Amino acid sequence: EHLHMALLQSPSWPHRICAPTFIVGVNLDDYETCKNVVSTSSGSTNAIAPLAKVLHENFEIVEGIATAIQPVKSSQRTIDGSSKKSWREGRGALQNIIPRPTNAAKALGQVLPELEGKLTAASVRVPLASGSLIDLTCRLKKEASLDEIKCAMCEAMDGSMIGIIDVTNEKVVSSDFIGSHYSCVYDSRASMVLGKKFVKLFAWYDSEYGYACRVIDLIKFMHAEQKS
């Protein structure tokens, strides 16, 4: 038996060929079996989207910016050199912190249409081998305390986002999440609230292994849907 479908793993390709984007835990209810060529965007989108979904459903995001702090990628140079993308892309990966654009913002608008135009994203590459961090800074419509946000994340962790979101209360660092199979792990100790409606949430993830786990989950889901 053959599985007649294709899964695109680059966030740039869906824009070029109009492939729909699906994120496990976020918008699988929109999947139709006739959609055989789909995307699951990037590791960063898979980390940001569940976090933003839970926050929005409970406290309503007015606007926000997500920053993905990521380790070195294979496309980067070990020493300064030329790059077709930008001068920054050509700088040595092991010697620099490098801000760069990301397609995650477009993908977030696809999987969370209610946040389109309200949530954007950026990326920063740092000289690490593995272990990534999401900084989600948002202005909310409803008042929220850190305890209330943590409670919402814990409810999601045990319910709609089981196996996708986890919550940690420990004083952790990036290497603690190498090999994590979760899309993101909400850090309740590092997160902050200013006033009652301005929040900065931190969530850890493994941008390679965690993403690979979601790719497998999506393939299994599509296969089950096509067989049913």
Z-matrix of the N, CA and C atoms (Angstrom, degrees):
N
C 1 1.460
C 2 1.519 1 108.76
N 3 1.307 2 116.03 1 131.52
C 4 1.456 3 120.93 2 -178.14
C 5 1.524 4 110.40 3 -103.63
N 6 1.314 5 115.37 4 147.63
C 7 1.457 6 121.85 5 177.69
C 8 1.520 7 107.60 6 -98.76
N 9 1.314 8 117.07 7 103.76
C 10 1.461 9 121.76 8 -173.40
C 11 1.524 10 110.66 9 -88.71
N 12 1.314 11 115.16 10 76.26
C 13 1.455 12 119.80 11 177.48
C 14 1.516 13 109.06 12 -160.04
N 15 1.311 14 115.30 13 162.38
C 16 1.458 15 120.93 14 179.07
C 17 1.513 16 108.96 15 -132.78
N 18 1.332 17 115.65 16 139.60
C 19 1.455 18 121.59 17 179.88
C 20 1.514 19 108.81 18 -118.21
N 21 1.327 20 116.34 19 117.15
C 22 1.459 21 121.54 20 -179.70
C 23 1.516 22 109.46 21 -90.34
N 24 1.346 23 115.97 22 130.26
C 25 1.448 24 119.99 23 -174.41
C 26 1.525 25 113.18 24 -107.58
N 27 1.318 26 117.65 25 6.78
C 28 1.460 27 120.63 26 177.30
C 29 1.513 28 109.56 27 -108.23
N 30 1.350 29 118.31 28 127.55
C 31 1.462 30 119.54 29 -177.49
C 32 1.515 31 113.82 30 -67.51
N 33 1.330 32 118.46 31 -12.40
C 34 1.462 33 120.11 32 -179.26
C 35 1.524 34 112.00 33 -83.72
N 36 1.323 35 117.16 34 -28.45
C 37 1.464 36 120.51 35 -175.87
C 38 1.522 37 114.63 36 -67.49
N 39 1.345 38 120.72 37 -40.31
C 40 1.466 39 118.93 38 -179.77
C 41 1.519 40 112.63 39 -56.74
N 42 1.332 41 117.22 40 -35.38
C 43 1.463 42 120.55 41 179.86
C 44 1.522 43 110.20 42 -65.80
N 45 1.328 44 117.48 43 -33.75
C 46 1.462 45 121.22 44 -176.48
C 47 1.522 46 112.27 45 -77.81
N 48 1.324 47 117.33 46 -36.33
C 49 1.463 48 119.44 47 -175.33
C 50 1.532 49 112.50 48 -116.00
N 51 1.321 50 117.06 49 7.00
C 52 1.466 51 122.10 50 176.74
C 53 1.524 52 112.37 51 62.28
N 54 1.322 53 117.34 52 36.08
C 55 1.461 54 120.57 53 175.28
C 56 1.524 55 109.15 54 -78.02
N 57 1.335 56 118.30 55 134.63
C 58 1.465 57 120.34 56 178.66
C 59 1.523 58 111.03 57 -68.50
N 60 1.325 59 116.32 58 148.58
C 61 1.459 60 122.14 59 -178.26
C 62 1.523 61 109.94 60 -107.48
N 63 1.334 62 115.81 61 132.95
C 64 1.459 63 121.33 62 178.70
C 65 1.522 64 109.74 63 -129.23
N 66 1.331 65 115.31 64 131.74
C 67 1.459 66 122.27 65 178.35
C 68 1.522 67 108.12 66 -116.73
N 69 1.318 68 116.88 67 125.73
C 70 1.463 69 121.49 68 -179.46
C 71 1.533 70 109.66 69 -60.53
N 72 1.324 71 115.44 70 129.29
C 73 1.457 72 120.81 71 -178.99
C 74 1.511 73 113.99 72 90.54
N 75 1.334 74 116.88 73 -7.58
C 76 1.467 75 119.98 74 -173.99
C 77 1.525 76 112.27 75 -116.05
N 78 1.334 77 117.32 76 -57.03
C 79 1.475 78 118.42 77 -173.92
C 80 1.525 79 113.84 78 -139.16
N 81 1.323 80 118.03 79 31.12
C 82 1.464 81 119.80 80 178.94
C 83 1.525 82 112.23 81 -66.89
N 84 1.323 83 117.32 82 -18.70
C 85 1.470 84 119.93 83 177.47
C 86 1.527 85 111.64 84 -64.49
N 87 1.327 86 116.48 85 -19.55
C 88 1.468 87 120.78 86 -179.44
C 89 1.526 88 112.82 87 -85.96
N 90 1.332 89 116.93 88 -5.65
C 91 1.469 90 119.83 89 -175.95
C 92 1.525 91 111.35 90 -71.07
N 93 1.330 92 115.45 91 138.31
C 94 1.457 93 122.83 92 174.32
C 95 1.519 94 108.32 93 -124.21
N 96 1.319 95 116.84 94 141.19
C 97 1.464 96 120.64 95 -173.44
C 98 1.522 97 113.03 96 -63.78
N 99 1.321 98 117.55 97 -18.69
C 100 1.465 99 119.80 98 178.66
C 101 1.531 100 111.54 99 -74.32
N 102 1.330 101 116.34 100 -12.43
C 103 1.465 102 120.78 101 -179.79
C 104 1.529 103 108.94 102 -88.98
N 105 1.320 104 115.65 103 92.08
C 106 1.461 105 120.67 104 -175.63
C 107 1.521 106 113.40 105 -91.17
N 108 1.322 107 117.20 106 -21.18
C 109 1.463 108 121.24 107 177.83
C 110 1.521 109 107.55 108 -112.67
N 111 1.316 110 116.15 109 109.63
C 112 1.462 111 120.95 110 -175.79
C 113 1.528 112 109.78 111 -133.33
N 114 1.318 113 115.21 112 170.21
C 115 1.463 114 121.74 113 175.71
C 116 1.523 115 108.92 114 -123.49
N 117 1.312 116 115.79 115 150.54
C 118 1.466 117 120.16 116 169.11
C 119 1.516 118 110.03 117 -117.59
N 120 1.332 119 115.50 118 23.01
C 121 1.458 120 124.25 119 173.40
C 122 1.528 121 111.47 120 56.91
N 123 1.327 122 117.45 121 -132.02
C 124 1.468 123 121.89 122 -172.22
C 125 1.522 124 111.03 123 -124.76
N 126 1.327 125 115.64 124 172.19
C 127 1.458 126 120.40 125 176.41
C 128 1.513 127 111.95 126 -61.50
N 129 1.323 128 116.14 127 -36.98
C 130 1.469 129 120.39 128 179.91
C 131 1.524 130 111.31 129 -66.05
N 132 1.336 131 116.51 130 -44.19
C 133 1.463 132 120.03 131 178.84
C 134 1.521 133 110.63 132 -63.27
N 135 1.323 134 116.66 133 -39.47
C 136 1.460 135 120.76 134 178.21
C 137 1.521 136 112.26 135 -66.14
N 138 1.329 137 117.23 136 -25.01
C 139 1.464 138 120.89 137 177.20
C 140 1.526 139 111.65 138 -83.98
N 141 1.336 140 116.46 139 -41.58
C 142 1.466 141 121.03 140 -176.09
C 143 1.527 142 111.86 141 -73.28
N 144 1.324 143 116.92 142 -45.26
C 145 1.466 144 121.21 143 -171.05
C 146 1.534 145 113.89 144 -59.01
N 147 1.341 146 120.18 145 -48.50
C 148 1.468 147 118.58 146 178.72
C 149 1.527 148 112.47 147 -62.79
N 150 1.334 149 116.48 148 -39.52
C 151 1.466 150 121.26 149 179.01
C 152 1.528 151 110.57 150 -62.14
N 153 1.332 152 115.99 151 -46.76
C 154 1.466 153 121.13 152 -179.84
C 155 1.526 154 111.23 153 -66.44
N 156 1.319 155 116.57 154 -37.21
C 157 1.473 156 120.66 155 -179.39
C 158 1.524 157 110.83 156 -62.26
N 159 1.323 158 116.68 157 -47.17
C 160 1.468 159 120.60 158 179.90
C 161 1.524 160 110.57 159 -64.26
N 162 1.325 161 116.49 160 -43.87
C 163 1.463 162 120.29 161 179.98
C 164 1.527 163 111.01 162 -62.67
N 165 1.331 164 116.18 163 -42.93
C 166 1.469 165 120.33 164 -177.75
C 167 1.526 166 111.78 165 -69.08
N 168 1.313 167 117.16 166 -41.32
C 169 1.461 168 120.20 167 -178.54
C 170 1.527 169 112.10 168 -65.14
N 171 1.324 170 116.47 169 -28.46
C 172 1.461 171 120.15 170 -176.98
C 173 1.525 172 114.11 171 -96.80
N 174 1.347 173 116.80 172 -32.98
C 175 1.465 174 119.05 173 -172.63
C 176 1.532 175 113.67 174 -130.95
N 177 1.307 176 118.05 175 -5.46
C 178 1.464 177 125.13 176 177.27
C 179 1.535 178 112.97 177 62.53
N 180 1.301 179 115.51 178 102.69
C 181 1.463 180 121.92 179 178.21
C 182 1.525 181 109.99 180 -73.65
N 183 1.322 182 116.80 181 126.99
C 184 1.461 183 122.31 182 174.97
C 185 1.520 184 109.61 183 -85.34
N 186 1.330 185 115.91 184 -46.37
C 187 1.463 186 122.32 185 176.02
C 188 1.521 187 108.18 186 -163.67
N 189 1.328 188 115.93 187 155.76
C 190 1.451 189 118.31 188 -178.90
C 191 1.516 190 113.19 189 -167.68
N 192 1.327 191 114.24 190 162.83
C 193 1.464 192 122.30 191 176.23
C 194 1.525 193 108.40 192 -130.13
N 195 1.313 194 116.10 193 129.01
C 196 1.462 195 121.83 194 176.29
C 197 1.526 196 109.23 195 -107.25
N 198 1.316 197 116.09 196 132.20
C 199 1.462 198 121.36 197 175.73
C 200 1.520 199 109.00 198 -116.11
N 201 1.320 200 116.04 199 124.68
C 202 1.464 201 121.90 200 176.97
C 203 1.524 202 108.77 201 -98.07
N 204 1.318 203 116.94 202 115.72
C 205 1.463 204 122.53 203 178.36
C 206 1.520 205 106.75 204 -98.91
N 207 1.333 206 115.76 205 111.54
C 208 1.461 207 121.09 206 -166.94
C 209 1.526 208 112.70 207 -122.80
N 210 1.336 209 116.85 208 155.44
C 211 1.464 210 120.83 209 175.86
C 212 1.524 211 111.76 210 -76.23
N 213 1.312 212 115.09 211 178.60
C 214 1.466 213 122.41 212 179.94
C 215 1.531 214 110.61 213 -61.22
N 216 1.333 215 116.13 214 139.42
C 217 1.461 216 122.12 215 177.05
C 218 1.528 217 110.09 216 -110.60
N 219 1.315 218 115.90 217 162.00
C 220 1.464 219 121.02 218 -176.13
C 221 1.520 220 112.70 219 -65.82
N 222 1.330 221 117.32 220 -21.67
C 223 1.467 222 120.54 221 -179.16
C 224 1.526 223 112.89 222 -77.90
N 225 1.334 224 117.46 223 -10.82
C 226 1.460 225 120.59 224 -177.85
C 227 1.525 226 111.68 225 -85.05
N 228 1.334 227 115.14 226 161.71
C 229 1.463 228 121.75 227 179.46
C 230 1.526 229 110.48 228 -95.88
N 231 1.324 230 115.33 229 147.17
C 232 1.462 231 119.17 230 178.06
C 233 1.524 232 111.89 231 -78.77
N 234 1.335 233 117.12 232 -24.53
C 235 1.460 234 122.29 233 174.64
C 236 1.526 235 108.47 234 -133.09
N 237 1.325 236 117.16 235 165.56
C 238 1.461 237 120.59 236 -179.79
C 239 1.524 238 111.48 237 -57.49
N 240 1.325 239 115.84 238 137.72
C 241 1.458 240 121.05 239 178.90
C 242 1.517 241 109.95 240 -165.27
N 243 1.315 242 115.98 241 -171.20
C 244 1.463 243 120.56 242 -179.63
C 245 1.524 244 110.64 243 -81.87
N 246 1.319 245 115.61 244 157.51
C 247 1.456 246 121.70 245 176.83
C 248 1.515 247 109.03 246 -147.80
N 249 1.334 248 116.32 247 138.98
C 250 1.458 249 120.82 248 178.53
C 251 1.528 250 111.34 249 -73.44
N 252 1.336 251 117.26 250 -21.61
C 253 1.456 252 120.71 251 -175.74
C 254 1.528 253 112.12 252 -82.42
N 255 1.341 254 116.75 253 -57.07
C 256 1.458 255 120.64 254 -177.82
C 257 1.520 256 109.05 255 -165.80
N 258 1.338 257 115.89 256 166.74
C 259 1.460 258 119.84 257 177.67
C 260 1.525 259 110.88 258 -60.84
N 261 1.301 260 116.58 259 -39.51
C 262 1.461 261 119.84 260 -178.36
C 263 1.523 262 111.69 261 -63.36
N 264 1.327 263 115.96 262 -39.13
C 265 1.463 264 120.28 263 -179.15
C 266 1.526 265 111.72 264 -62.10
N 267 1.327 266 116.69 265 -25.37
C 268 1.453 267 120.14 266 -177.93
C 269 1.514 268 114.82 267 -87.18
N 270 1.319 269 117.62 268 -4.86
C 271 1.457 270 119.75 269 -178.63
C 272 1.528 271 111.42 270 -77.66
N 273 1.325 272 116.39 271 153.30
C 274 1.456 273 121.97 272 -176.35
C 275 1.526 274 112.89 273 -58.61
N 276 1.330 275 116.07 274 125.57
C 277 1.462 276 121.24 275 -174.49
C 278 1.521 277 113.15 276 -69.37
N 279 1.324 278 117.09 277 -28.78
C 280 1.460 279 120.25 278 -175.00
C 281 1.521 280 113.06 279 -88.96
N 282 1.331 281 116.73 280 -6.70
C 283 1.461 282 120.68 281 -177.35
C 284 1.525 283 113.15 282 -113.28
N 285 1.343 284 117.79 283 -4.25
C 286 1.458 285 119.68 284 -169.50
C 287 1.524 286 113.83 285 -139.00
N 288 1.332 287 114.71 286 151.51
C 289 1.458 288 122.61 287 164.40
C 290 1.524 289 105.70 288 -94.70
N 291 1.325 290 117.37 289 122.03
C 292 1.466 291 120.66 290 -168.61
C 293 1.532 292 111.38 291 -121.47
N 294 1.342 293 117.96 292 108.40
C 295 1.471 294 120.12 293 172.09
C 296 1.528 295 109.39 294 -70.00
N 297 1.315 296 116.48 295 142.83
C 298 1.455 297 119.73 296 -179.77
C 299 1.532 298 109.71 297 -153.55
N 300 1.321 299 117.35 298 156.53
C 301 1.471 300 120.22 299 177.50
C 302 1.525 301 110.89 300 -73.65
N 303 1.306 302 116.12 301 163.91
C 304 1.458 303 120.85 302 177.91
C 305 1.525 304 109.75 303 -143.53
N 306 1.320 305 116.11 304 148.28
C 307 1.464 306 121.85 305 176.66
C 308 1.525 307 112.37 306 -84.69
N 309 1.348 308 115.76 307 2.43
C 310 1.465 309 119.43 308 -177.22
C 311 1.520 310 112.31 309 -60.01
N 312 1.341 311 117.15 310 -33.69
C 313 1.468 312 120.24 311 -178.58
C 314 1.530 313 111.30 312 -60.88
N 315 1.343 314 117.18 313 -42.25
C 316 1.464 315 121.01 314 178.33
C 317 1.525 316 110.78 315 -64.15
N 318 1.324 317 115.39 316 -43.33
C 319 1.463 318 119.52 317 -178.94
C 320 1.522 319 111.30 318 -66.37
N 321 1.330 320 117.27 319 -36.64
C 322 1.463 321 120.37 320 178.76
C 323 1.523 322 111.02 321 -61.86
N 324 1.328 323 116.39 322 -38.65
C 325 1.459 324 120.71 323 177.73
C 326 1.516 325 112.62 324 -65.60
N 327 1.341 326 116.42 325 -28.54
C 328 1.463 327 120.67 326 179.04
C 329 1.524 328 111.63 327 -75.62
N 330 1.322 329 116.72 328 -42.77
C 331 1.468 330 119.89 329 -174.97
C 332 1.527 331 112.44 330 -88.06
N 333 1.335 332 116.79 331 -21.39
C 334 1.463 333 122.21 332 175.94
C 335 1.529 334 108.53 333 -128.18
N 336 1.328 335 117.57 334 71.86
C 337 1.469 336 120.49 335 -174.92
C 338 1.522 337 113.54 336 -58.93
N 339 1.329 338 116.94 337 -25.24
C 340 1.464 339 119.84 338 178.61
C 341 1.533 340 111.81 339 -68.83
N 342 1.343 341 116.79 340 -14.79
C 343 1.468 342 121.21 341 178.75
C 344 1.526 343 112.50 342 -108.26
N 345 1.312 344 117.39 343 5.46
C 346 1.464 345 120.00 344 179.22
C 347 1.531 346 109.76 345 -62.33
N 348 1.320 347 115.98 346 128.62
C 349 1.456 348 121.17 347 -177.26
C 350 1.515 349 113.77 348 84.51
N 351 1.329 350 116.75 349 -9.37
C 352 1.464 351 121.12 350 179.60
C 353 1.525 352 112.62 351 -105.80
N 354 1.331 353 116.08 352 -20.39
C 355 1.462 354 120.67 353 -175.09
C 356 1.521 355 109.91 354 -131.10
N 357 1.322 356 116.50 355 126.17
C 358 1.459 357 120.98 356 176.51
C 359 1.526 358 109.08 357 -126.03
N 360 1.329 359 116.45 358 176.27
C 361 1.460 360 118.93 359 -173.07
C 362 1.518 361 111.86 360 -147.60
N 363 1.317 362 114.93 361 155.04
C 364 1.457 363 123.07 362 175.56
C 365 1.520 364 108.11 363 -138.97
N 366 1.324 365 116.20 364 169.16
C 367 1.458 366 121.22 365 -178.32
C 368 1.521 367 110.17 366 -135.67
N 369 1.322 368 116.02 367 145.47
C 370 1.462 369 122.05 368 175.42
C 371 1.522 370 107.89 369 -132.52
N 372 1.319 371 116.84 370 123.62
C 373 1.464 372 121.54 371 176.60
C 374 1.527 373 109.24 372 -93.25
N 375 1.321 374 116.30 373 132.75
C 376 1.465 375 121.43 374 -179.21
C 377 1.527 376 109.76 375 -124.06
N 378 1.341 377 117.84 376 157.12
C 379 1.475 378 121.03 377 -175.75
C 380 1.528 379 113.10 378 -75.63
N 381 1.318 380 116.59 379 67.94
C 382 1.456 381 123.15 380 176.29
C 383 1.519 382 109.46 381 -128.06
N 384 1.327 383 116.56 382 154.71
C 385 1.461 384 120.68 383 179.62
C 386 1.524 385 111.73 384 -80.59
N 387 1.333 386 116.87 385 -35.50
C 388 1.464 387 120.14 386 -177.79
C 389 1.521 388 109.45 387 -163.07
N 390 1.333 389 115.54 388 166.02
C 391 1.459 390 121.28 389 -177.90
C 392 1.512 391 111.01 390 94.94
N 393 1.342 392 117.21 391 119.01
C 394 1.464 393 122.06 392 -175.67
C 395 1.524 394 111.00 393 -126.12
N 396 1.339 395 115.07 394 163.38
C 397 1.461 396 121.31 395 -176.84
C 398 1.524 397 110.27 396 -139.13
N 399 1.333 398 116.13 397 135.06
C 400 1.463 399 122.24 398 172.93
C 401 1.522 400 109.22 399 -102.85
N 402 1.327 401 115.77 400 131.43
C 403 1.465 402 122.86 401 171.37
C 404 1.527 403 106.07 402 -112.44
N 405 1.320 404 116.65 403 106.80
C 406 1.465 405 121.89 404 179.85
C 407 1.525 406 108.74 405 -107.63
N 408 1.324 407 116.02 406 108.19
C 409 1.463 408 121.99 407 -178.10
C 410 1.522 409 109.02 408 -109.10
N 411 1.334 410 116.82 409 121.55
C 412 1.467 411 120.88 410 -172.54
C 413 1.523 412 112.65 411 -139.17
N 414 1.317 413 113.94 412 151.76
C 415 1.459 414 121.80 413 167.52
C 416 1.527 415 106.82 414 -102.03
N 417 1.323 416 116.20 415 130.61
C 418 1.454 417 121.94 416 -174.30
C 419 1.522 418 112.13 417 -107.12
N 420 1.327 419 115.76 418 155.62
C 421 1.462 420 120.60 419 175.06
C 422 1.520 421 110.70 420 -82.37
N 423 1.334 422 116.04 421 -38.38
C 424 1.461 423 121.22 422 -179.92
C 425 1.528 424 110.32 423 -98.49
N 426 1.309 425 116.18 424 149.48
C 427 1.460 426 120.77 425 177.43
C 428 1.528 427 109.81 426 -68.67
N 429 1.341 428 115.00 427 145.21
C 430 1.464 429 119.62 428 -178.46
C 431 1.519 430 110.38 429 -149.20
N 432 1.309 431 116.16 430 138.74
C 433 1.460 432 122.31 431 172.05
C 434 1.520 433 108.43 432 -105.21
N 435 1.323 434 116.70 433 165.77
C 436 1.466 435 119.86 434 177.98
C 437 1.525 436 111.16 435 -61.19
N 438 1.324 437 116.56 436 -37.71
C 439 1.464 438 119.86 437 179.16
C 440 1.526 439 111.13 438 -64.74
N 441 1.325 440 116.53 439 -39.37
C 442 1.464 441 120.38 440 179.53
C 443 1.526 442 111.26 441 -68.39
N 444 1.328 443 116.42 442 -39.11
C 445 1.468 444 120.07 443 177.54
C 446 1.522 445 110.22 444 -65.84
N 447 1.327 446 115.99 445 -43.90
C 448 1.467 447 120.32 446 178.47
C 449 1.526 448 110.44 447 -60.64
N 450 1.322 449 116.56 448 -41.63
C 451 1.465 450 120.87 449 178.99
C 452 1.525 451 110.73 450 -61.34
N 453 1.332 452 116.55 451 -42.24
C 454 1.467 453 120.86 452 179.20
C 455 1.523 454 111.03 453 -63.72
N 456 1.332 455 116.95 454 -41.11
C 457 1.462 456 121.25 455 179.28
C 458 1.526 457 110.77 456 -67.03
N 459 1.332 458 116.72 457 -39.19
C 460 1.465 459 120.19 458 179.49
C 461 1.526 460 111.14 459 -66.92
N 462 1.325 461 116.77 460 -38.82
C 463 1.467 462 120.29 461 177.11
C 464 1.523 463 110.90 462 -63.30
N 465 1.334 464 115.97 463 -41.46
C 466 1.466 465 120.02 464 177.69
C 467 1.524 466 110.85 465 -66.19
N 468 1.327 467 115.93 466 -40.33
C 469 1.463 468 121.84 467 -179.84
C 470 1.528 469 111.34 468 -58.52
N 471 1.325 470 116.44 469 -36.79
C 472 1.462 471 121.13 470 -178.54
C 473 1.527 472 112.94 471 -94.24
N 474 1.346 473 116.34 472 -2.18
C 475 1.457 474 119.47 473 -177.03
C 476 1.507 475 113.45 474 -127.22
N 477 1.321 476 116.71 475 -105.75
C 478 1.467 477 121.64 476 -173.29
C 479 1.522 478 113.65 477 -66.33
N 480 1.333 479 117.45 478 -22.76
C 481 1.463 480 121.02 479 -177.38
C 482 1.530 481 112.35 480 -112.40
N 483 1.314 482 117.07 481 26.33
C 484 1.457 483 120.00 482 -179.55
C 485 1.530 484 110.42 483 -61.30
N 486 1.318 485 116.44 484 129.82
C 487 1.458 486 121.71 485 -177.43
C 488 1.512 487 114.01 486 80.40
N 489 1.325 488 117.06 487 -3.84
C 490 1.465 489 121.74 488 -177.83
C 491 1.524 490 110.91 489 -111.67
N 492 1.343 491 115.97 490 -49.58
C 493 1.466 492 122.10 491 175.51
C 494 1.522 493 109.14 492 -108.75
N 495 1.314 494 116.05 493 139.29
C 496 1.457 495 122.05 494 170.98
C 497 1.527 496 107.33 495 -126.85
N 498 1.317 497 116.84 496 164.16
C 499 1.464 498 122.07 497 179.63
C 500 1.520 499 108.73 498 -127.54
N 501 1.325 500 117.07 499 133.87
C 502 1.458 501 121.09 500 175.66
C 503 1.518 502 110.42 501 -121.02
N 504 1.330 503 115.29 502 141.04
C 505 1.461 504 122.19 503 175.54
C 506 1.525 505 110.87 504 -110.01
N 507 1.322 506 116.61 505 5.09
C 508 1.460 507 121.60 506 -176.60
C 509 1.528 508 111.03 507 -88.39
N 510 1.331 509 115.74 508 162.11
C 511 1.469 510 121.70 509 176.85
C 512 1.529 511 108.03 510 -86.95
N 513 1.313 512 115.61 511 79.87
C 514 1.462 513 122.66 512 -170.69
C 515 1.527 514 111.66 513 -96.53
N 516 1.341 515 114.97 514 166.88
C 517 1.466 516 122.90 515 175.30
C 518 1.528 517 108.42 516 -132.95
N 519 1.325 518 116.63 517 175.70
C 520 1.466 519 121.12 518 -170.69
C 521 1.527 520 114.14 519 -58.87
N 522 1.327 521 117.47 520 -39.79
C 523 1.470 522 119.35 521 -175.95
C 524 1.525 523 112.66 522 -66.68
N 525 1.324 524 117.10 523 -17.71
C 526 1.461 525 120.20 524 178.17
C 527 1.528 526 112.38 525 -69.06
N 528 1.331 527 116.69 526 -12.03
C 529 1.464 528 119.86 527 -175.06
C 530 1.523 529 113.20 528 -114.10
N 531 1.316 530 116.59 529 10.98
C 532 1.458 531 119.85 530 173.33
C 533 1.530 532 108.35 531 -67.69
N 534 1.300 533 116.56 532 121.93
C 535 1.458 534 121.07 533 -177.50
C 536 1.519 535 113.95 534 89.65
N 537 1.334 536 117.59 535 6.91
C 538 1.467 537 120.23 536 177.71
C 539 1.527 538 110.19 537 -69.47
N 540 1.323 539 116.55 538 132.47
C 541 1.465 540 120.04 539 -178.73
C 542 1.528 541 112.50 540 -90.38
N 543 1.316 542 117.38 541 -2.64
C 544 1.469 543 120.42 542 179.04
C 545 1.526 544 111.14 543 -78.34
N 546 1.325 545 116.11 544 153.27
C 547 1.465 546 119.84 545 173.41
C 548 1.515 547 110.14 546 -66.59
N 549 1.334 548 116.59 547 -38.31
C 550 1.461 549 121.57 548 173.91
C 551 1.523 550 109.36 549 -159.92
N 552 1.326 551 115.31 550 154.82
C 553 1.465 552 122.37 551 177.40
C 554 1.527 553 107.58 552 -122.04
N 555 1.313 554 116.59 553 108.63
C 556 1.462 555 121.85 554 -177.60
C 557 1.523 556 110.26 555 -67.21
N 558 1.337 557 116.39 556 128.32
C 559 1.466 558 122.86 557 -179.48
C 560 1.528 559 108.52 558 -98.79
N 561 1.321 560 116.24 559 99.49
C 562 1.464 561 120.47 560 -175.49
C 563 1.523 562 112.47 561 -71.13
N 564 1.331 563 117.83 562 -26.34
C 565 1.466 564 121.02 563 -179.93
C 566 1.524 565 112.05 564 -77.02
N 567 1.312 566 117.68 565 -36.30
C 568 1.464 567 120.97 566 -176.41
C 569 1.525 568 112.48 567 -82.53
N 570 1.326 569 117.54 568 -24.78
C 571 1.465 570 121.34 569 -176.61
C 572 1.526 571 111.27 570 -69.17
N 573 1.349 572 115.86 571 155.51
C 574 1.465 573 121.11 572 -174.04
C 575 1.523 574 111.33 573 -139.69
N 576 1.325 575 114.84 574 155.87
C 577 1.463 576 122.54 575 173.37
C 578 1.519 577 108.61 576 -129.73
N 579 1.334 578 117.08 577 132.82
C 580 1.458 579 122.63 578 174.88
C 581 1.523 580 107.63 579 -112.23
N 582 1.337 581 116.05 580 119.67
C 583 1.457 582 118.49 581 -172.38
C 584 1.516 583 108.73 582 70.31
N 585 1.315 584 116.76 583 -131.88
C 586 1.457 585 119.99 584 -179.19
C 587 1.524 586 113.47 585 -129.19
N 588 1.350 587 116.33 586 -4.95
C 589 1.462 588 118.77 587 -175.02
C 590 1.524 589 113.84 588 -132.68
N 591 1.328 590 117.47 589 7.87
C 592 1.468 591 121.11 590 -179.42
C 593 1.520 592 108.20 591 -122.61
N 594 1.335 593 116.80 592 117.01
C 595 1.465 594 120.48 593 -171.03
C 596 1.525 595 111.89 594 -128.02
N 597 1.313 596 114.65 595 150.56
C 598 1.466 597 122.07 596 171.83
C 599 1.519 598 106.88 597 -128.06
N 600 1.326 599 115.39 598 112.33
C 601 1.458 600 121.07 599 -178.91
C 602 1.521 601 110.37 600 -105.93
N 603 1.328 602 115.85 601 137.49
C 604 1.455 603 121.61 602 175.57
C 605 1.524 604 109.41 603 -112.34
N 606 1.321 605 115.81 604 138.12
C 607 1.464 606 120.97 605 177.86
C 608 1.522 607 109.24 606 -144.58
N 609 1.313 608 116.22 607 134.07
C 610 1.464 609 122.81 608 -177.77
C 611 1.520 610 110.79 609 -94.53
N 612 1.328 611 116.10 610 155.82
C 613 1.468 612 120.22 611 174.99
C 614 1.527 613 110.23 612 -165.13
N 615 1.313 614 115.59 613 159.13
C 616 1.461 615 122.61 614 171.07
C 617 1.523 616 106.22 615 -99.48
N 618 1.322 617 116.08 616 107.66
C 619 1.468 618 120.53 617 -172.06
C 620 1.524 619 113.44 618 -67.02
N 621 1.322 620 117.74 619 -13.86
C 622 1.464 621 120.44 620 178.36
C 623 1.533 622 110.91 621 -101.87
N 624 1.336 623 116.66 622 -60.37
C 625 1.460 624 119.93 623 -174.91
C 626 1.528 625 112.08 624 -68.43
N 627 1.339 626 116.36 625 -44.84
C 628 1.459 627 119.53 626 178.90
C 629 1.516 628 111.63 627 -60.23
N 630 1.333 629 115.41 628 -40.60
C 631 1.463 630 120.56 629 178.76
C 632 1.528 631 110.73 630 -65.58
N 633 1.333 632 116.91 631 -42.22
C 634 1.465 633 120.65 632 178.67
C 635 1.530 634 110.85 633 -59.96
N 636 1.325 635 116.40 634 -37.36
C 637 1.468 636 120.18 635 177.78
C 638 1.524 637 111.40 636 -63.56
N 639 1.351 638 116.95 637 -38.59
C 640 1.463 639 119.88 638 179.39
C 641 1.524 640 111.45 639 -71.65
N 642 1.329 641 116.94 640 -33.76
C 643 1.465 642 120.25 641 175.81
C 644 1.530 643 109.76 642 -60.43
N 645 1.325 644 116.11 643 -45.45
C 646 1.466 645 120.86 644 178.68
C 647 1.526 646 110.38 645 -63.22
N 648 1.329 647 116.61 646 -43.00
C 649 1.472 648 120.38 647 178.92
C 650 1.524 649 111.41 648 -59.65
N 651 1.329 650 116.42 649 -41.77
C 652 1.467 651 120.08 650 -178.98
C 653 1.524 652 111.26 651 -68.26
N 654 1.327 653 116.96 652 -40.48
C 655 1.467 654 120.37 653 177.58
C 656 1.532 655 110.52 654 -61.74
N 657 1.326 656 116.85 655 -44.07
C 658 1.463 657 120.87 656 178.12
C 659 1.527 658 110.97 657 -61.78
N 660 1.325 659 115.69 658 -42.23
C 661 1.467 660 120.11 659 179.49
C 662 1.523 661 110.98 660 -62.61
N 663 1.332 662 117.03 661 -46.94
C 664 1.461 663 121.07 662 -179.34
C 665 1.519 664 111.07 663 -62.87
N 666 1.320 665 116.28 664 -40.76
C 667 1.464 666 120.47 665 179.75
C 668 1.529 667 110.62 666 -63.30
N 669 1.333 668 115.94 667 -43.94
C 670 1.464 669 119.91 668 179.52
C 671 1.526 670 111.24 669 -64.39
N 672 1.329 671 116.73 670 -39.53
C 673 1.460 672 120.63 671 179.96
C 674 1.528 673 111.31 672 -66.38
N 675 1.327 674 116.47 673 -38.90
C 676 1.460 675 119.70 674 -178.47
C 677 1.529 676 112.00 675 -73.30
N 678 1.325 677 116.93 676 -25.56
C 679 1.460 678 120.22 677 178.62
C 680 1.527 679 111.79 678 -81.61
N 681 1.326 680 116.28 679 -25.74
C 682 1.475 681 119.88 680 -175.92
C 683 1.536 682 111.65 681 -77.69
